[in-house]
Amino acid sequence: MDAAERKQILSRYMDHSRRFEAAAARRSNGNGEVIPFTTPVREYGQDPTMREIEVLQLISDGLVNREIGTRLFLSEETVKSHVRHLLAKLQARSRAHAVAVGFRRGLIA
């Protein structure tokens, strides 16, 4: 992306922001309240299953989904499902973050 494209994107953003602010001011007549955006609440208290912990251990060993599936006799789609569940249960943003959380919680060594 070159500087001209960045400038065009920024210009569009600023224009949109001005129109949004003007519309919000018209709707609220000055006495409205802005409701902040909050992230969805995740389920707390769920612990990973033994299979998910096995997958987490293999992730920490540096294996990719296909290799984990081969090692555990699972399809790649099943491994992806386990990884998704792990990320949600551990409230991790990535596979690396899940490994770090797993180490801190003593789930893997």
C-alpha positions as CSV (number, residue, x, y, z in Angstrom):
1,M,0.0,0.0,0.0
2,D,1.5,3.3,-1.0
3,A,1.1,6.7,0.7
4,A,-1.7,7.8,-1.6
5,E,-3.8,4.8,-0.7
6,R,-3.2,5.4,3.0
7,K,-4.2,9.0,2.6
8,Q,-7.4,8.1,0.8
9,I,-8.3,5.5,3.5
10,L,-7.6,8.0,6.2
11,S,-9.7,10.6,4.4
12,R,-12.6,8.2,4.1
13,Y,-12.3,7.3,7.8
14,M,-12.3,11.0,8.8
15,D,-15.3,11.8,6.6
16,H,-17.2,8.8,8.0
17,S,-16.3,9.8,11.5
18,R,-17.6,13.4,11.0
19,R,-20.9,12.1,9.5
20,F,-21.3,9.7,12.4
21,E,-20.7,12.4,15.0
22,A,-23.2,14.8,13.3
23,A,-25.8,12.1,13.1
24,A,-25.3,11.1,16.7
25,A,-25.6,14.8,17.8
26,R,-28.9,15.1,15.8
27,R,-30.3,12.0,17.4
28,S,-29.3,12.7,20.9
29,N,-30.2,16.4,21.0
30,G,-27.3,16.8,23.4
31,N,-28.7,14.6,26.2
32,G,-27.9,11.2,24.9
33,E,-25.5,8.7,26.4
34,V,-22.9,6.8,24.4
35,I,-23.0,3.1,25.1
36,P,-19.5,1.7,25.1
37,F,-18.7,-1.4,23.1
38,T,-17.9,-4.4,25.3
39,T,-16.5,-7.7,24.2
40,P,-18.8,-10.7,24.4
41,V,-18.6,-12.6,27.7
42,R,-17.0,-16.0,27.5
43,E,-17.9,-19.0,29.5
44,Y,-15.7,-19.2,32.6
45,G,-15.0,-22.3,34.6
46,Q,-14.7,-24.8,31.8
47,D,-11.5,-26.9,32.0
48,P,-10.0,-28.4,28.9
49,T,-10.6,-32.1,28.3
50,M,-7.8,-34.6,28.4
51,R,-7.8,-34.8,24.6
52,E,-7.6,-31.0,24.4
53,I,-4.6,-31.1,26.8
54,E,-2.9,-33.7,24.6
55,V,-3.4,-31.3,21.6
56,L,-2.1,-28.4,23.7
57,Q,1.0,-30.4,24.6
58,L,1.7,-31.2,20.9
59,I,1.1,-27.6,20.0
60,S,3.8,-26.7,22.5
61,D,6.1,-29.2,20.9
62,G,5.7,-27.2,17.6
63,L,3.5,-29.5,15.7
64,V,0.9,-28.2,13.2
65,N,-2.7,-29.5,13.0
66,R,-1.9,-32.1,10.3
67,E,1.0,-33.6,12.4
68,I,-1.1,-33.5,15.6
69,G,-3.9,-35.4,13.7
70,T,-1.5,-38.0,12.5
71,R,0.0,-38.5,15.9
72,L,-3.4,-38.8,17.6
73,F,-5.2,-40.6,14.8
74,L,-7.6,-37.7,14.3
75,S,-8.7,-35.7,11.2
76,E,-7.2,-32.3,10.7
77,E,-10.8,-30.8,11.2
78,T,-11.1,-32.5,14.5
79,V,-7.8,-31.1,15.6
80,K,-8.9,-27.6,14.5
81,S,-12.1,-28.1,16.6
82,H,-10.0,-29.0,19.7
83,V,-7.8,-26.0,19.1
84,R,-10.8,-23.7,18.9
85,H,-12.2,-25.1,22.1
86,L,-8.8,-24.7,23.8
87,L,-8.6,-21.1,22.8
88,A,-12.0,-20.4,24.2
89,K,-11.6,-22.3,27.4
90,L,-8.1,-20.8,28.1
91,Q,-9.2,-17.4,26.9
92,A,-6.2,-17.3,24.6
93,R,-5.7,-15.1,21.6
94,S,-3.5,-17.5,19.7
95,R,-1.9,-20.9,19.8
96,A,1.2,-19.5,21.4
97,H,-0.9,-17.7,24.1
98,A,-2.7,-20.9,24.8
99,V,0.6,-22.7,25.4
100,A,1.7,-19.9,27.7
101,V,-1.6,-20.1,29.7
102,G,-1.2,-23.9,29.7
103,F,2.2,-23.7,31.3
104,R,1.1,-21.1,33.9
105,R,-1.9,-23.2,34.8
106,G,0.2,-26.4,35.0
107,L,-1.8,-28.2,32.3
108,I,1.4,-29.0,30.3
109,A,5.0,-29.4,31.2
